[in-house]
Amino acid sequence: MSKQLVITGSSVEKALNILLAFAPHNTEMGTTEISMKLGMHKSTTSRLISILVATNFLQQNRQTRKYSLGRSAYRIGHAATRSTDTRLLAVAQPYLIELSQKTGESIALELVSGLNVILALHVEGPSHLRFNFQQGELVPINVAAGAKVILAYSDAAFVESCLQREFEKFNDKTIVSKDEYRKLLAKIRSEGIAYDRGERYPDIHAMAVPIRNPEGQPTAAVIMAGPASRLTDSFLRSVIADLQETAEKITKQLYL
């Protein structure tokens, strides 16, 4: 390793703090801004930034001369996310099966993936008339119950990034107004539950509750879906506690 890439033990913590300063939104910052934010001497900050750029943990915008997280940081983040997602699926599956057997309905798990929400896992209900989830599908955030409950508990910057896309109108019940959607997220946040009452498929109803990490950020959602003729408002009210208990069991095993 060349001399310029050597970081002493006393500098490791400072270098890591520089990387953490870009969380959670990876907003570009200049050397002066970083040094002021962390209370570090500008020369020390500049030296450590040079090392982080050389190792691709930071990258510099040639136009603004400011820095943001680089490829190496993303590789570590991606590996950590995949590890967490894999463990989440393994932990969740038996609880989803248990809930499906108890309620007789199809149960699924939706996960955050970048600025999307995907249907990562599903358990089909025992009834002949049931809803078949498409595993791996990107779900429309304006109609999917899981996506709604995830966004309801997400930070504002993430939500606004997600809302840059156009909402697809599936039928007359579909929300396409961004202002109306923001109001819905506030309602979901106060109640802790999200619904899809025929907003994509007229004859399908769904209900979802969030799974949140120790910091309170949503990482996934547990969803129940099925024919509207069975998933009436009365039935959904009767299984809210079961859905919430399942999410709590997954959360405790995953994070505690």
C-alpha positions in Angstrom: 0.0 0.0 0.0 1.4 3.4 -0.9 2.1 5.9 1.8 -0.8 8.2 0.8 -3.3 5.4 1.6 -2.1 4.7 5.1 -4.5 5.7 7.8 -3.3 5.6 11.4 -5.4 4.0 14.1 -6.3 7.4 15.5 -7.6 8.5 12.1 -9.8 5.5 11.4 -12.6 6.8 13.5 -12.4 10.2 11.8 -12.5 8.7 8.4 -15.5 6.6 9.3 -17.3 9.7 10.7 -16.7 11.4 7.4 -18.5 8.6 5.6 -21.3 8.6 8.2 -21.8 12.3 7.7 -23.3 11.5 4.3 -26.1 9.4 5.8 -28.9 9.0 5.2 -29.4 11.1 2.0 -25.8 11.2 0.5 -26.1 15.0 -0.1 -23.0 16.4 -1.7 -20.7 18.3 0.6 -17.4 20.2 0.3 -14.3 19.9 2.5 -15.2 23.0 4.5 -18.7 21.9 5.1 -17.6 18.4 6.2 -15.0 19.8 8.6 -17.4 22.2 10.2 -20.1 19.5 10.5 -17.7 17.1 12.3 -15.7 19.7 14.1 -12.4 18.6 12.5 -9.5 20.7 11.3 -9.8 21.4 7.6 -6.3 20.0 6.7 -7.1 16.7 8.5 -10.5 16.5 6.7 -8.8 17.2 3.4 -6.2 14.5 3.9 -8.7 11.9 4.9 -11.0 12.8 2.0 -8.1 12.3 -0.4 -7.7 8.7 1.0 -11.4 8.0 0.8 -11.5 9.2 -2.8 -8.4 7.1 -3.7 -10.2 4.0 -2.3 -13.5 4.9 -4.0 -15.4 5.4 -0.7 -16.0 8.9 -1.8 -16.3 10.5 -5.3 -15.9 14.1 -6.4 -18.3 16.0 -8.6 -15.9 17.7 -11.0 -18.3 20.6 -11.6 -19.2 21.4 -8.0 -15.9 20.1 -6.5 -18.1 18.5 -3.8 -18.1 14.9 -2.6 -20.6 12.1 -2.2 -20.4 8.4 -1.4 -18.5 6.3 -4.0 -18.6 2.8 -5.4 -16.9 1.1 -2.4 -19.4 2.6 0.0 -22.3 1.4 -2.2 -20.8 -2.1 -2.4 -20.7 -2.4 1.4 -24.2 -1.0 1.7 -25.5 -3.4 -0.9 -23.9 -6.4 0.8 -25.3 -5.3 4.1 -28.8 -4.8 2.6 -28.8 -8.2 0.9 -27.7 -9.9 4.1 -30.5 -8.2 6.1 -33.1 -9.0 3.4 -32.0 -12.7 3.3 -32.2 -13.0 7.0 -35.6 -11.2 7.1 -37.1 -13.6 4.5 -35.8 -16.6 6.5 -37.2 -15.2 9.8 -40.5 -14.1 8.3 -41.5 -17.2 6.4 -42.6 -19.5 9.2 -44.6 -16.6 10.8 -46.3 -15.9 7.4 -47.2 -19.6 7.1 -48.6 -19.6 10.7 -50.7 -16.5 9.9 -52.0 -17.9 6.7 -53.1 -21.2 8.4 -54.7 -19.3 11.2 -56.7 -16.8 9.0 -57.2 -19.0 5.9 -55.9 -16.1 3.7 -52.9 -15.4 1.5 -50.1 -13.6 3.3 -47.1 -11.7 1.8 -44.0 -9.7 2.7 -43.1 -6.6 0.8 -39.6 -5.0 1.0 -38.0 -1.7 0.2 -35.6 -1.9 -2.7 -34.0 1.4 -3.6 -36.9 3.7 -4.4 -39.2 0.8 -5.1 -41.2 -1.7 -3.0 -41.1 -5.4 -4.2 -43.1 -8.4 -3.3 -40.4 -10.6 -1.8 -42.3 -13.5 -0.2 -45.8 -15.0 -0.2 -47.8 -17.8 1.3 -50.9 -18.9 -0.6 -54.1 -19.3 1.5 -55.8 -22.7 1.6 -59.0 -21.6 -0.1 -59.8 -22.5 -3.7 -60.6 -18.8 -4.2 -57.5 -16.9 -3.3 -55.1 -14.1 -4.4 -51.9 -15.3 -6.0 -49.0 -12.8 -5.4 -46.4 -12.4 -8.1 -43.1 -12.9 -6.2 -40.4 -10.4 -7.2 -43.0 -7.9 -8.6 -42.5 -4.2 -8.3 -45.7 -3.0 -6.6 -47.4 0.3 -7.5 -46.8 2.5 -4.4 -50.1 4.4 -4.9 -52.3 1.2 -4.5 -50.4 -1.5 -2.7 -51.2 -1.7 1.0 -47.6 -2.8 1.9 -46.0 0.1 0.0 -48.4 2.6 1.6 -47.6 1.5 5.1 -43.9 1.5 4.4 -43.9 5.0 3.0 -46.2 6.2 5.8 -43.3 5.6 8.3 -40.4 6.6 6.0 -38.6 9.9 6.2 -39.9 12.8 4.2 -37.0 12.9 1.8 -37.4 9.3 0.8 -41.1 9.7 0.3 -40.7 12.8 -1.9 -38.1 10.9 -4.0 -40.6 8.1 -4.5 -43.3 10.6 -5.4 -41.3 11.9 -8.4 -42.8 9.1 -10.5 -46.2 9.2 -12.2 -49.1 7.3 -10.5 -50.9 4.8 -12.7 -54.7 4.9 -12.6 -56.1 1.4 -12.5 -59.8 2.3 -11.8 -62.0 4.9 -10.3 -60.7 4.0 -6.7 -57.1 4.6 -7.6 -55.3 7.6 -6.0 -53.4 9.6 -8.6 -53.2 12.9 -6.8 -49.9 13.4 -4.9 -51.5 15.7 -2.3 -54.3 13.2 -1.6 -51.7 10.5 -1.3 -49.7 12.5 1.2 -52.8 13.0 3.3 -53.5 9.2 3.1 -49.9 8.5 4.4 -50.5 10.8 7.4 -53.8 8.9 8.2 -52.0 5.5 7.9 -49.2 6.7 10.2 -51.7 7.7 12.9 -53.6 4.3 12.6 -50.7 2.0 11.9 -52.5 0.1 9.2 -52.9 0.5 5.4 -55.6 -0.9 3.1 -56.2 -1.5 -0.6 -59.9 -1.8 -1.1 -60.1 -2.6 -4.8 -57.7 0.2 -5.9 -55.9 -2.0 -8.4 -58.0 -5.1 -8.8 -61.7 -4.2 -8.1 -62.4 -7.6 -6.5 -59.3 -7.8 -4.3 -58.9 -6.3 -0.8 -55.7 -6.1 1.2 -54.4 -4.9 4.6 -50.8 -4.3 5.7 -48.8 -3.4 8.8 -45.1 -2.3 9.0 -42.0 -4.1 10.2 -39.6 -1.4 11.5 -36.0 -1.5 12.6 -34.8 -0.3 16.0 -34.5 3.3 14.6 -38.1 3.2 13.7 -37.5 3.1 9.9 -39.7 0.6 8.0 -37.9 -2.2 6.2 -40.9 -4.3 5.2 -44.6 -4.9 5.5 -46.8 -7.9 6.3 -49.8 -8.1 3.9 -53.0 -10.1 3.9 -54.9 -10.1 0.6 -57.9 -12.0 -0.9 -61.3 -11.7 -2.5 -63.3 -8.7 -1.4 -66.2 -11.0 -0.8 -64.3 -12.5 2.1 -62.0 -9.7 3.2 -64.9 -7.4 4.2 -64.3 -4.5 6.6 -65.7 -6.7 9.4 -63.3 -9.5 8.7 -60.3 -7.2 8.4 -61.0 -5.6 11.7 -61.1 -9.1 13.3 -57.6 -10.0 12.1 -55.8 -6.7 12.7 -54.3 -8.0 16.0 -53.1 -11.2 14.3 -51.4 -9.2 11.5 -49.8 -6.9 14.1 -48.7 -9.8 16.2 -47.0 -11.5 13.2 -45.1 -8.3 12.5 -44.0 -8.0 16.1 -42.8 -11.6 16.2 -40.7 -11.0 13.0 -39.3 -7.7 14.4 -38.3 -9.2 17.8 -36.5 -12.2 16.2 -34.8 -10.0 13.6 -33.7 -7.1 15.7 -33.7 -8.0 19.4 
